[in-house]
Amino acid sequence: QVQVEETGGGLVQSGGSLNLSCTASGLMTDDYTMGWFRQVSGKEREGVSCFRWRTGKSVYSATTQGRFVMSRDAAKKTLYLHMNSLKPEDTAMYYCAAQRWLLCVRTPTEDEYNYWGQGTQVTVSS
């Protein structure tokens, strides 16, 4: 059974930083991609970034490129999203997702992923 869990959301002031963590278990392969998404109530889920576990290839959306950075701890099978220079418009529920045999070549879209975490709220105050 595949499980995805993200942690680390919270409240931060504009210009601050926050780190999210995502752990995926049960995938039974290292050929998978993890994606970060965010969603504001009433709006569509937006792809933030993706990370291909086997190769370390990463892609960021235009709105997060240069401010968000991913890193991983292979031993813990954990992917981190380091969010810097946060803006009020970054406020959203953030989700982590995982999918086997998926490449990371462009900003992720929701329909590419079958396994999702429960989400963690990030709020950036102005």
N, C-alpha and C positions, 0 to 999 in steps of 0.2 A: 504494500500500500504506500503510495506516494504521499508525503506530507511536506507542506511548505509553511514555514512560519517566519514572520518578520517581526522585529522588535525595534524599539528605539525612538519612536515618535515623541513629540512633546511640543512645548511652547518656547519660542525663541524670538528675540527681537530682530527687526530688520537689520541686515548686515551681518548677522551672526551665523553660526554653523551648527549643524546637527548631523549625527551619524545614525544610519539605519543598518540593521543586520538582517540577513535572510539565510535561513538554513533549509536545504532541501534534502529529504531522506527518502529512501526506497526507490530511487530511480534505477538502480542496478546497472548503471553504465556511467562512464565519464563523458559520453558523447551527448551532452545536453546544453541547452542555453537557458540562462536565467534572465528574466526581464523585470524591470521596474516600471510601474505604472502609477498614475495618480488620477484622482477623480474628485471633482467638486460636485457637490450635490446639485442635481438637475442638469449636469453636463455629461458629455461622453467621457469614457475613460481614455486618458492620454498616455501614450508611450513615452517614457522618460529615457530609458537606456536598456541595453542588453549586453550580456557577457557570455561568451562561449567558453564553457569550463575547460574543455580539452586544449584549446589553443590560447586562451586568454584574450581573444579578440573582443573588442568592445566598441559600441556605437552609442552616441548620445544624441538626444534631440537638439534642435537648434536653440531652444530656450534654456537648455541646461549645459550645453557645451561650454567648457571653460570655467564653470562654477561647480559642477558635480563631478566627482571622481569615484570610480569603483576600485575596490581592492578585494583580495580574497585571502582566506586562511584555508589552505587545502586540507590540512589535517582535521579541521573542524567542519569542513564542507560548508563554509559560511562565506557569503558574499556581503560586502559592506558597500553602502552608498554614502559617501562623504559629501554632504551638501554645504557649500560655502556661499558667502555673499547672498544669503537668503533674502528674498523679497516677499512682500505681502501676497503677491500673486502666486507664490509657491505653496500657499496654504491649500491643503487638500488631504484626502485620505490616500495614503501611499500603499500600494500593493506590490508584492513580489510574486512572480510566477515562474514556472519551470516547464520545460518541454524537451523531451528526448529528440535526438536526431534533427534538431533545428539549427540552422545557421544564424549567425548574428551579422547581418550585412546592412541592415537599415534600422531606422527607429522601429521598435516593436509595435505590433498591433495586437489587439485583444484576442482576435480569433485564431492566432497562432499558438496559443497556450491552453493546455488542458488542466494544469495544476496550479492552484492559487492559494495564497495565504489569506488570512482573515482581514488584513489591512491594519495600518497604524496611522493615527492622525498626526499631521504636522501642521502647526499653526504658527504663522509668522506675523508678529504684531508690528505696526508702523510706529 
